[in-house]
Amino acid sequence: MVMIDAKILQSLKDRYPQVHPLIFLRSAERARSAGDLFDILEGFPNHYPLTWDDEKHGWVKSDDILQSRKFEEFKKE
């Protein structure tokens, strides 16, 4: 996890109040820099359920509310 300045984190929290605090935290954990966190939050879908997509490096809307399809695919590997 990249350490992002607390002032920057707070300003991004203020700028994106619609992002749930847990999702904000997970986004900050996955961000490579403060600019990357901004890009992740800027592209945040306002739909639930959602899941993290490593290939797109961001949150994407999911039609599978239980995330079971992705889990089953992971389980088969």
PDB file with one MODEL, atoms N, CA, C and O in Angstrom:
MODEL        1
ATOM      1  N   MET A   1       0.847  -1.186   0.000  1.00  0.00           N
ATOM      2  CA  MET A   1       0.000   0.000   0.000  1.00  0.00           C
ATOM      3  C   MET A   1       0.883   1.237   0.000  1.00  0.00           C
ATOM      4  O   MET A   1       1.814   1.358   0.797  1.00  0.00           O
ATOM      5  N   VAL A   2       0.580   2.136  -0.893  1.00  0.00           N
ATOM      6  CA  VAL A   2       1.303   3.397  -0.988  1.00  0.00           C
ATOM      7  C   VAL A   2       0.736   4.351   0.064  1.00  0.00           C
ATOM      8  O   VAL A   2      -0.479   4.457   0.231  1.00  0.00           O
ATOM      9  N   MET A   3       1.616   5.031   0.757  1.00  0.00           N
ATOM     10  CA  MET A   3       1.167   5.996   1.758  1.00  0.00           C
ATOM     11  C   MET A   3       0.784   7.303   1.054  1.00  0.00           C
ATOM     12  O   MET A   3       1.606   7.936   0.391  1.00  0.00           O
ATOM     13  N   ILE A   4      -0.474   7.682   1.215  1.00  0.00           N
ATOM     14  CA  ILE A   4      -0.975   8.920   0.633  1.00  0.00           C
ATOM     15  C   ILE A   4      -1.212   9.893   1.774  1.00  0.00           C
ATOM     16  O   ILE A   4      -1.771   9.528   2.808  1.00  0.00           O
ATOM     17  N   ASP A   5      -0.790  11.117   1.584  1.00  0.00           N
ATOM     18  CA  ASP A   5      -0.904  12.148   2.610  1.00  0.00           C
ATOM     19  C   ASP A   5      -2.341  12.256   3.130  1.00  0.00           C
ATOM     20  O   ASP A   5      -3.293  12.208   2.351  1.00  0.00           O
ATOM     21  N   ALA A   6      -2.489  12.399   4.435  1.00  0.00           N
ATOM     22  CA  ALA A   6      -3.807  12.467   5.081  1.00  0.00           C
ATOM     23  C   ALA A   6      -4.644  13.637   4.567  1.00  0.00           C
ATOM     24  O   ALA A   6      -5.865  13.521   4.455  1.00  0.00           O
ATOM     25  N   LYS A   7      -3.999  14.761   4.253  1.00  0.00           N
ATOM     26  CA  LYS A   7      -4.743  15.921   3.733  1.00  0.00           C
ATOM     27  C   LYS A   7      -5.343  15.621   2.368  1.00  0.00           C
ATOM     28  O   LYS A   7      -6.460  16.036   2.061  1.00  0.00           O
ATOM     29  N   ILE A   8      -4.586  14.893   1.555  1.00  0.00           N
ATOM     30  CA  ILE A   8      -5.081  14.515   0.225  1.00  0.00           C
ATOM     31  C   ILE A   8      -6.241  13.542   0.375  1.00  0.00           C
ATOM     32  O   ILE A   8      -7.254  13.671  -0.313  1.00  0.00           O
ATOM     33  N   LEU A   9      -6.098  12.566   1.271  1.00  0.00           N
ATOM     34  CA  LEU A   9      -7.180  11.610   1.500  1.00  0.00           C
ATOM     35  C   LEU A   9      -8.452  12.320   1.954  1.00  0.00           C
ATOM     36  O   LEU A   9      -9.542  12.019   1.469  1.00  0.00           O
ATOM     37  N   GLN A  10      -8.311  13.251   2.873  1.00  0.00           N
ATOM     38  CA  GLN A  10      -9.482  13.969   3.370  1.00  0.00           C
ATOM     39  C   GLN A  10     -10.126  14.804   2.271  1.00  0.00           C
ATOM     40  O   GLN A  10     -11.352  14.864   2.172  1.00  0.00           O
ATOM     41  N   SER A  11      -9.314  15.444   1.454  1.00  0.00           N
ATOM     42  CA  SER A  11      -9.889  16.250   0.370  1.00  0.00           C
ATOM     43  C   SER A  11     -10.615  15.367  -0.649  1.00  0.00           C
ATOM     44  O   SER A  11     -11.635  15.774  -1.204  1.00  0.00           O
ATOM     45  N   LEU A  12     -10.097  14.164  -0.895  1.00  0.00           N
ATOM     46  CA  LEU A  12     -10.781  13.247  -1.805  1.00  0.00           C
ATOM     47  C   LEU A  12     -12.066  12.703  -1.174  1.00  0.00           C
ATOM     48  O   LEU A  12     -13.063  12.513  -1.870  1.00  0.00           O
ATOM     49  N   LYS A  13     -12.047  12.454   0.128  1.00  0.00           N
ATOM     50  CA  LYS A  13     -13.273  12.024   0.818  1.00  0.00           C
ATOM     51  C   LYS A  13     -14.340  13.111   0.707  1.00  0.00           C
ATOM     52  O   LYS A  13     -15.515  12.816   0.491  1.00  0.00           O
ATOM     53  N   ASP A  14     -13.925  14.365   0.855  1.00  0.00           N
ATOM     54  CA  ASP A  14     -14.862  15.484   0.749  1.00  0.00           C
ATOM     55  C   ASP A  14     -15.381  15.647  -0.673  1.00  0.00           C
ATOM     56  O   ASP A  14     -16.538  16.014  -0.878  1.00  0.00           O
ATOM     57  N   ARG A  15     -14.531  15.376  -1.647  1.00  0.00           N
ATOM     58  CA  ARG A  15     -14.914  15.535  -3.050  1.00  0.00           C
ATOM     59  C   ARG A  15     -15.862  14.425  -3.521  1.00  0.00           C
ATOM     60  O   ARG A  15     -16.713  14.647  -4.382  1.00  0.00           O
ATOM     61  N   TYR A  16     -15.702  13.223  -2.940  1.00  0.00           N
ATOM     62  CA  TYR A  16     -16.505  12.070  -3.350  1.00  0.00           C
ATOM     63  C   TYR A  16     -17.302  11.514  -2.165  1.00  0.00           C
ATOM     64  O   TYR A  16     -17.027  10.406  -1.705  1.00  0.00           O
ATOM     65  N   PRO A  17     -18.282  12.271  -1.669  1.00  0.00           N
ATOM     66  CA  PRO A  17     -19.046  11.798  -0.505  1.00  0.00           C
ATOM     67  C   PRO A  17     -19.943  10.598  -0.822  1.00  0.00           C
ATOM     68  O   PRO A  17     -20.369   9.892   0.092  1.00  0.00           O
ATOM     69  N   GLN A  18     -20.235  10.359  -2.104  1.00  0.00           N
ATOM     70  CA  GLN A  18     -21.106   9.249  -2.481  1.00  0.00           C
ATOM     71  C   GLN A  18     -20.408   7.894  -2.365  1.00  0.00           C
ATOM     72  O   GLN A  18     -21.072   6.858  -2.376  1.00  0.00           O
ATOM     73  N   VAL A  19     -19.090   7.888  -2.256  1.00  0.00           N
ATOM     74  CA  VAL A  19     -18.342   6.634  -2.154  1.00  0.00           C
ATOM     75  C   VAL A  19     -18.382   6.151  -0.702  1.00  0.00           C
ATOM     76  O   VAL A  19     -18.002   6.869   0.222  1.00  0.00           O
ATOM     77  N   HIS A  20     -18.845   4.937  -0.534  1.00  0.00           N
ATOM     78  CA  HIS A  20     -18.937   4.347   0.797  1.00  0.00           C
ATOM     79  C   HIS A  20     -17.540   4.333   1.435  1.00  0.00           C
ATOM     80  O   HIS A  20     -16.556   4.080   0.739  1.00  0.00           O
ATOM     81  N   PRO A  21     -17.434   4.600   2.743  1.00  0.00           N
ATOM     82  CA  PRO A  21     -16.121   4.659   3.408  1.00  0.00           C
ATOM     83  C   PRO A  21     -15.268   3.400   3.243  1.00  0.00           C
ATOM     84  O   PRO A  21     -14.050   3.498   3.098  1.00  0.00           O
ATOM     85  N   LEU A  22     -15.891   2.225   3.263  1.00  0.00           N
ATOM     86  CA  LEU A  22     -15.129   0.989   3.089  1.00  0.00           C
ATOM     87  C   LEU A  22     -14.586   0.872   1.664  1.00  0.00           C
ATOM     88  O   LEU A  22     -13.457   0.427   1.459  1.00  0.00           O
ATOM     89  N   ILE A  23     -15.387   1.268   0.694  1.00  0.00           N
ATOM     90  CA  ILE A  23     -14.934   1.242  -0.692  1.00  0.00           C
ATOM     91  C   ILE A  23     -13.831   2.276  -0.899  1.00  0.00           C
ATOM     92  O   ILE A  23     -12.885   2.034  -1.648  1.00  0.00           O
ATOM     93  N   PHE A  24     -13.949   3.411  -0.248  1.00  0.00           N
ATOM     94  CA  PHE A  24     -12.897   4.429  -0.320  1.00  0.00           C
ATOM     95  C   PHE A  24     -11.588   3.859   0.228  1.00  0.00           C
ATOM     96  O   PHE A  24     -10.527   4.041  -0.370  1.00  0.00           O
ATOM     97  N   LEU A  25     -11.669   3.172   1.363  1.00  0.00           N
ATOM     98  CA  LEU A  25     -10.479   2.579   1.973  1.00  0.00           C
ATOM     99  C   LEU A  25      -9.857   1.536   1.052  1.00  0.00           C
ATOM    100  O   LEU A  25      -8.642   1.524   0.858  1.00  0.00           O
ATOM    101  N   ARG A  26     -10.685   0.664   0.484  1.00  0.00           N
ATOM    102  CA  ARG A  26     -10.161  -0.363  -0.432  1.00  0.00           C
ATOM    103  C   ARG A  26      -9.545   0.276  -1.678  1.00  0.00           C
ATOM    104  O   ARG A  26      -8.546  -0.213  -2.205  1.00  0.00           O
ATOM    105  N   SER A  27     -10.143   1.358  -2.136  1.00  0.00           N
ATOM    106  CA  SER A  27      -9.583   2.071  -3.290  1.00  0.00           C
ATOM    107  C   SER A  27      -8.213   2.649  -2.939  1.00  0.00           C
ATOM    108  O   SER A  27      -7.281   2.564  -3.738  1.00  0.00           O
ATOM    109  N   ALA A  28      -8.090   3.233  -1.751  1.00  0.00           N
ATOM    110  CA  ALA A  28      -6.820   3.802  -1.312  1.00  0.00           C
ATOM    111  C   ALA A  28      -5.761   2.720  -1.165  1.00  0.00           C
ATOM    112  O   ALA A  28      -4.586   2.956  -1.445  1.00  0.00           O
ATOM    113  N   GLU A  29      -6.170   1.533  -0.726  1.00  0.00           N
ATOM    114  CA  GLU A  29      -5.223   0.419  -0.593  1.00  0.00           C
ATOM    115  C   GLU A  29      -4.692  -0.036  -1.949  1.00  0.00           C
ATOM    116  O   GLU A  29      -3.536  -0.445  -2.061  1.00  0.00           O
ATOM    117  N   ARG A  30      -5.521   0.034  -2.961  1.00  0.00           N
ATOM    118  CA  ARG A  30      -5.129  -0.443  -4.293  1.00  0.00           C
ATOM    119  C   ARG A  30      -4.457   0.633  -5.148  1.00  0.00           C
ATOM    120  O   ARG A  30      -3.841   0.325  -6.168  1.00  0.00           O
ATOM    121  N   ALA A  31      -4.576   1.878  -4.734  1.00  0.00           N
ATOM    122  CA  ALA A  31      -4.017   2.992  -5.512  1.00  0.00           C
ATOM    123  C   ALA A  31      -2.491   2.977  -5.469  1.00  0.00           C
ATOM    124  O   ALA A  31      -1.881   2.658  -4.448  1.00  0.00           O
ATOM    125  N   ARG A  32      -1.899   3.327  -6.594  1.00  0.00           N
ATOM    126  CA  ARG A  32      -0.435   3.376  -6.700  1.00  0.00           C
ATOM    127  C   ARG A  32       0.118   4.750  -6.339  1.00  0.00           C
ATOM    128  O   ARG A  32       1.309   4.906  -6.070  1.00  0.00           O
ATOM    129  N   SER A  33      -0.773   5.746  -6.338  1.00  0.00           N
ATOM    130  CA  SER A  33      -0.388   7.124  -6.010  1.00  0.00           C
ATOM    131  C   SER A  33      -1.663   7.915  -5.734  1.00  0.00           C
ATOM    132  O   SER A  33      -2.770   7.405  -5.902  1.00  0.00           O
ATOM    133  N   ALA A  34      -1.494   9.156  -5.313  1.00  0.00           N
ATOM    134  CA  ALA A  34      -2.655  10.016  -5.069  1.00  0.00           C
ATOM    135  C   ALA A  34      -3.409  10.266  -6.375  1.00  0.00           C
ATOM    136  O   ALA A  34      -4.640  10.299  -6.385  1.00  0.00           O
ATOM    137  N   GLY A  35      -2.689  10.440  -7.454  1.00  0.00           N
ATOM    138  CA  GLY A  35      -3.318  10.644  -8.762  1.00  0.00           C
ATOM    139  C   GLY A  35      -4.086   9.417  -9.212  1.00  0.00           C
ATOM    140  O   GLY A  35      -5.156   9.529  -9.810  1.00  0.00           O
ATOM    141  N   ASP A  36      -3.537   8.239  -8.923  1.00  0.00           N
ATOM    142  CA  ASP A  36      -4.212   6.993  -9.261  1.00  0.00           C
ATOM    143  C   ASP A  36      -5.498   6.851  -8.450  1.00  0.00           C
ATOM    144  O   ASP A  36      -6.519   6.417  -8.982  1.00  0.00           O
ATOM    145  N   LEU A  37      -5.458   7.209  -7.181  1.00  0.00           N
ATOM    146  CA  LEU A  37      -6.665   7.174  -6.346  1.00  0.00           C
ATOM    147  C   LEU A  37      -7.725   8.110  -6.913  1.00  0.00           C
ATOM    148  O   LEU A  37      -8.904   7.758  -6.952  1.00  0.00           O
ATOM    149  N   PHE A  38      -7.323   9.285  -7.346  1.00  0.00           N
ATOM    150  CA  PHE A  38      -8.250  10.221  -7.982  1.00  0.00           C
ATOM    151  C   PHE A  38      -8.897   9.577  -9.205  1.00  0.00           C
ATOM    152  O   PHE A  38     -10.111   9.674  -9.385  1.00  0.00           O
ATOM    153  N   ASP A  39      -8.101   8.921 -10.045  1.00  0.00           N
ATOM    154  CA  ASP A  39      -8.635   8.272 -11.246  1.00  0.00           C
ATOM    155  C   ASP A  39      -9.616   7.159 -10.886  1.00  0.00           C
ATOM    156  O   ASP A  39     -10.655   7.013 -11.528  1.00  0.00           O
ATOM    157  N   ILE A  40      -9.286   6.374  -9.858  1.00  0.00           N
ATOM    158  CA  ILE A  40     -10.175   5.292  -9.422  1.00  0.00           C
ATOM    159  C   ILE A  40     -11.508   5.868  -8.959  1.00  0.00           C
ATOM    160  O   ILE A  40     -12.567   5.366  -9.336  1.00  0.00           O
ATOM    161  N   LEU A  41     -11.461   6.911  -8.150  1.00  0.00           N
ATOM    162  CA  LEU A  41     -12.690   7.499  -7.623  1.00  0.00           C
ATOM    163  C   LEU A  41     -13.476   8.239  -8.698  1.00  0.00           C
ATOM    164  O   LEU A  41     -14.706   8.266  -8.664  1.00  0.00           O
ATOM    165  N   GLU A  42     -12.774   8.834  -9.645  1.00  0.00           N
ATOM    166  CA  GLU A  42     -13.438   9.563 -10.730  1.00  0.00           C
ATOM    167  C   GLU A  42     -14.231   8.589 -11.601  1.00  0.00           C
ATOM    168  O   GLU A  42     -15.290   8.944 -12.118  1.00  0.00           O
ATOM    169  N   GLY A  43     -13.731   7.377 -11.765  1.00  0.00           N
ATOM    170  CA  GLY A  43     -14.422   6.384 -12.581  1.00  0.00           C
ATOM    171  C   GLY A  43     -15.347   5.486 -11.787  1.00  0.00           C
ATOM    172  O   GLY A  43     -15.805   4.463 -12.296  1.00  0.00           O
ATOM    173  N   PHE A  44     -15.631   5.856 -10.538  1.00  0.00           N
ATOM    174  CA  PHE A  44     -16.450   5.026  -9.657  1.00  0.00           C
ATOM    175  C   PHE A  44     -17.880   4.928 -10.167  1.00  0.00           C
ATOM    176  O   PHE A  44     -18.537   5.948 -10.376  1.00  0.00           O
ATOM    177  N   PRO A  45     -18.373   3.691 -10.371  1.00  0.00           N
ATOM    178  CA  PRO A  45     -19.766   3.541 -10.816  1.00  0.00           C
ATOM    179  C   PRO A  45     -20.714   3.800  -9.643  1.00  0.00           C
ATOM    180  O   PRO A  45     -20.439   3.386  -8.516  1.00  0.00           O
ATOM    181  N   ASN A  46     -21.796   4.465  -9.901  1.00  0.00           N
ATOM    182  CA  ASN A  46     -22.765   4.769  -8.847  1.00  0.00           C
ATOM    183  C   ASN A  46     -23.832   3.684  -8.757  1.00  0.00           C
ATOM    184  O   ASN A  46     -24.988   3.969  -8.444  1.00  0.00           O
ATOM    185  N   HIS A  47     -23.447   2.451  -9.031  1.00  0.00           N
ATOM    186  CA  HIS A  47     -24.371   1.322  -8.988  1.00  0.00           C
ATOM    187  C   HIS A  47     -23.803   0.271  -8.045  1.00  0.00           C
ATOM    188  O   HIS A  47     -22.589   0.133  -7.895  1.00  0.00           O
ATOM    189  N   TYR A  48     -24.689  -0.446  -7.433  1.00  0.00           N
ATOM    190  CA  TYR A  48     -24.292  -1.594  -6.619  1.00  0.00           C
ATOM    191  C   TYR A  48     -25.056  -2.797  -7.144  1.00  0.00           C
ATOM    192  O   TYR A  48     -26.159  -2.606  -7.657  1.00  0.00           O
ATOM    193  N   PRO A  49     -24.573  -3.973  -7.058  1.00  0.00           N
ATOM    194  CA  PRO A  49     -23.292  -4.373  -6.494  1.00  0.00           C
ATOM    195  C   PRO A  49     -22.148  -4.061  -7.454  1.00  0.00           C
ATOM    196  O   PRO A  49     -22.352  -3.873  -8.654  1.00  0.00           O
ATOM    197  N   LEU A  50     -20.971  -4.011  -6.910  1.00  0.00           N
ATOM    198  CA  LEU A  50     -19.791  -3.783  -7.722  1.00  0.00           C
ATOM    199  C   LEU A  50     -18.651  -4.640  -7.207  1.00  0.00           C
ATOM    200  O   LEU A  50     -18.696  -5.178  -6.100  1.00  0.00           O
ATOM    201  N   THR A  51     -17.648  -4.749  -8.026  1.00  0.00           N
ATOM    202  CA  THR A  51     -16.489  -5.563  -7.669  1.00  0.00           C
ATOM    203  C   THR A  51     -15.243  -4.913  -8.251  1.00  0.00           C
ATOM    204  O   THR A  51     -15.323  -4.144  -9.209  1.00  0.00           O
ATOM    205  N   TRP A  52     -14.101  -5.223  -7.672  1.00  0.00           N
ATOM    206  CA  TRP A  52     -12.837  -4.694  -8.153  1.00  0.00           C
ATOM    207  C   TRP A  52     -12.370  -5.513  -9.345  1.00  0.00           C
ATOM    208  O   TRP A  52     -12.405  -6.743  -9.301  1.00  0.00           O
ATOM    209  N   ASP A  53     -11.939  -4.856 -10.400  1.00  0.00           N
ATOM    210  CA  ASP A  53     -11.421  -5.520 -11.578  1.00  0.00           C
ATOM    211  C   ASP A  53      -9.945  -5.175 -11.701  1.00  0.00           C
ATOM    212  O   ASP A  53      -9.591  -4.024 -11.957  1.00  0.00           O
ATOM    213  N   ASP A  54      -9.076  -6.179 -11.518  1.00  0.00           N
ATOM    214  CA  ASP A  54      -7.636  -5.942 -11.584  1.00  0.00           C
ATOM    215  C   ASP A  54      -7.179  -5.504 -12.968  1.00  0.00           C
ATOM    216  O   ASP A  54      -6.272  -4.680 -13.087  1.00  0.00           O
ATOM    217  N   GLU A  55      -7.799  -6.049 -14.023  1.00  0.00           N
ATOM    218  CA  GLU A  55      -7.400  -5.686 -15.380  1.00  0.00           C
ATOM    219  C   GLU A  55      -7.711  -4.222 -15.686  1.00  0.00           C
ATOM    220  O   GLU A  55      -6.916  -3.533 -16.324  1.00  0.00           O
ATOM    221  N   LYS A  56      -8.869  -3.754 -15.229  1.00  0.00           N
ATOM    222  CA  LYS A  56      -9.264  -2.367 -15.463  1.00  0.00           C
ATOM    223  C   LYS A  56      -8.745  -1.439 -14.376  1.00  0.00           C
ATOM    224  O   LYS A  56      -8.819  -0.217 -14.505  1.00  0.00           O
ATOM    225  N   HIS A  57      -8.221  -2.024 -13.308  1.00  0.00           N
ATOM    226  CA  HIS A  57      -7.710  -1.273 -12.152  1.00  0.00           C
ATOM    227  C   HIS A  57      -8.752  -0.279 -11.662  1.00  0.00           C
ATOM    228  O   HIS A  57      -8.497   0.918 -11.530  1.00  0.00           O
ATOM    229  N   GLY A  58      -9.943  -0.824 -11.396  1.00  0.00           N
ATOM    230  CA  GLY A  58     -11.021   0.020 -10.898  1.00  0.00           C
ATOM    231  C   GLY A  58     -12.243  -0.808 -10.551  1.00  0.00           C
ATOM    232  O   GLY A  58     -12.268  -2.023 -10.750  1.00  0.00           O
ATOM    233  N   TRP A  59     -13.251  -0.137 -10.032  1.00  0.00           N
ATOM    234  CA  TRP A  59     -14.500  -0.772  -9.661  1.00  0.00           C
ATOM    235  C   TRP A  59     -15.391  -0.893 -10.881  1.00  0.00           C
ATOM    236  O   TRP A  59     -15.458   0.026 -11.698  1.00  0.00           O
ATOM    237  N   VAL A  60     -16.074  -2.019 -11.009  1.00  0.00           N
ATOM    238  CA  VAL A  60     -17.004  -2.239 -12.109  1.00  0.00           C
ATOM    239  C   VAL A  60     -18.315  -2.768 -11.545  1.00  0.00           C
ATOM    240  O   VAL A  60     -18.336  -3.449 -10.520  1.00  0.00           O
ATOM    241  N   LYS A  61     -19.405  -2.444 -12.228  1.00  0.00           N
ATOM    242  CA  LYS A  61     -20.717  -2.927 -11.813  1.00  0.00           C
ATOM    243  C   LYS A  61     -20.788  -4.419 -12.057  1.00  0.00           C
ATOM    244  O   LYS A  61     -20.279  -4.922 -13.059  1.00  0.00           O
ATOM    245  N   SER A  62     -21.416  -5.116 -11.144  1.00  0.00           N
ATOM    246  CA  SER A  62     -21.597  -6.559 -11.252  1.00  0.00           C
ATOM    247  C   SER A  62     -23.085  -6.858 -11.230  1.00  0.00           C
ATOM    248  O   SER A  62     -23.839  -6.233 -10.485  1.00  0.00           O
ATOM    249  N   ASP A  63     -23.505  -7.807 -12.040  1.00  0.00           N
ATOM    250  CA  ASP A  63     -24.897  -8.235 -12.013  1.00  0.00           C
ATOM    251  C   ASP A  63     -25.111  -9.355 -11.002  1.00  0.00           C
ATOM    252  O   ASP A  63     -26.248  -9.694 -10.674  1.00  0.00           O
ATOM    253  N   ASP A  64     -24.030  -9.918 -10.516  1.00  0.00           N
ATOM    254  CA  ASP A  64     -24.081 -11.040  -9.581  1.00  0.00           C
ATOM    255  C   ASP A  64     -23.996 -10.510  -8.159  1.00  0.00           C
ATOM    256  O   ASP A  64     -22.904 -10.241  -7.658  1.00  0.00           O
ATOM    257  N   ILE A  65     -25.144 -10.360  -7.506  1.00  0.00           N
ATOM    258  CA  ILE A  65     -25.189  -9.717  -6.199  1.00  0.00           C
ATOM    259  C   ILE A  65     -24.370 -10.467  -5.144  1.00  0.00           C
ATOM    260  O   ILE A  65     -23.850  -9.846  -4.217  1.00  0.00           O
ATOM    261  N   LEU A  66     -24.250 -11.764  -5.269  1.00  0.00           N
ATOM    262  CA  LEU A  66     -23.485 -12.544  -4.292  1.00  0.00           C
ATOM    263  C   LEU A  66     -22.041 -12.776  -4.730  1.00  0.00           C
ATOM    264  O   LEU A  66     -21.260 -13.396  -4.009  1.00  0.00           O
ATOM    265  N   GLN A  67     -21.694 -12.277  -5.909  1.00  0.00           N
ATOM    266  CA  GLN A  67     -20.357 -12.459  -6.460  1.00  0.00           C
ATOM    267  C   GLN A  67     -20.035 -13.938  -6.615  1.00  0.00           C
ATOM    268  O   GLN A  67     -18.862 -14.315  -6.621  1.00  0.00           O
ATOM    269  N   SER A  68     -21.044 -14.775  -6.739  1.00  0.00           N
ATOM    270  CA  SER A  68     -20.856 -16.214  -6.750  1.00  0.00           C
ATOM    271  C   SER A  68     -20.217 -16.712  -8.045  1.00  0.00           C
ATOM    272  O   SER A  68     -19.448 -17.673  -8.018  1.00  0.00           O
ATOM    273  N   ARG A  69     -20.519 -16.080  -9.172  1.00  0.00           N
ATOM    274  CA  ARG A  69     -19.911 -16.542 -10.423  1.00  0.00           C
ATOM    275  C   ARG A  69     -18.408 -16.373 -10.394  1.00  0.00           C
ATOM    276  O   ARG A  69     -17.679 -17.273 -10.812  1.00  0.00           O
ATOM    277  N   LYS A  70     -17.935 -15.255  -9.918  1.00  0.00           N
ATOM    278  CA  LYS A  70     -16.497 -15.028  -9.846  1.00  0.00           C
ATOM    279  C   LYS A  70     -15.858 -15.993  -8.852  1.00  0.00           C
ATOM    280  O   LYS A  70     -14.754 -16.486  -9.086  1.00  0.00           O
ATOM    281  N   PHE A  71     -16.544 -16.265  -7.746  1.00  0.00           N
ATOM    282  CA  PHE A  71     -16.032 -17.189  -6.746  1.00  0.00           C
ATOM    283  C   PHE A  71     -15.953 -18.594  -7.324  1.00  0.00           C
ATOM    284  O   PHE A  71     -14.967 -19.295  -7.100  1.00  0.00           O
ATOM    285  N   GLU A  72     -16.971 -19.017  -8.060  1.00  0.00           N
ATOM    286  CA  GLU A  72     -16.974 -20.349  -8.666  1.00  0.00           C
ATOM    287  C   GLU A  72     -15.837 -20.479  -9.671  1.00  0.00           C
ATOM    288  O   GLU A  72     -15.190 -21.524  -9.734  1.00  0.00           O
ATOM    289  N   GLU A  73     -15.584 -19.437 -10.458  1.00  0.00           N
ATOM    290  CA  GLU A  73     -14.474 -19.468 -11.408  1.00  0.00           C
ATOM    291  C   GLU A  73     -13.157 -19.592 -10.685  1.00  0.00           C
ATOM    292  O   GLU A  73     -12.275 -20.331 -11.122  1.00  0.00           O
ATOM    293  N   PHE A  74     -13.007 -18.870  -9.571  1.00  0.00           N
ATOM    294  CA  PHE A  74     -11.790 -18.932  -8.781  1.00  0.00           C
ATOM    295  C   PHE A  74     -11.610 -20.308  -8.158  1.00  0.00           C
ATOM    296  O   PHE A  74     -10.500 -20.838  -8.105  1.00  0.00           O
ATOM    297  N   LYS A  75     -12.716 -20.882  -7.685  1.00  0.00           N
ATOM    298  CA  LYS A  75     -12.685 -22.171  -7.030  1.00  0.00           C
ATOM    299  C   LYS A  75     -12.248 -23.284  -7.992  1.00  0.00           C
ATOM    300  O   LYS A  75     -11.588 -24.236  -7.575  1.00  0.00           O
ATOM    301  N   LYS A  76     -12.610 -23.168  -9.264  1.00  0.00           N
ATOM    302  CA  LYS A  76     -12.269 -24.205 -10.270  1.00  0.00           C
ATOM    303  C   LYS A  76     -10.785 -24.221 -10.589  1.00  0.00           C
ATOM    304  O   LYS A  76     -10.254 -25.256 -10.991  1.00  0.00           O
ATOM    305  N   GLU A  77     -10.108 -23.096 -10.417  1.00  0.00           N
ATOM    306  CA  GLU A  77      -8.695 -23.000 -10.807  1.00  0.00           C
ATOM    307  C   GLU A  77      -7.783 -23.696  -9.838  1.00  0.00           C
ATOM    308  O   GLU A  77      -6.567 -23.703 -10.031  1.00  0.00           O
TER     309      GLU A  77
ENDMDL
END
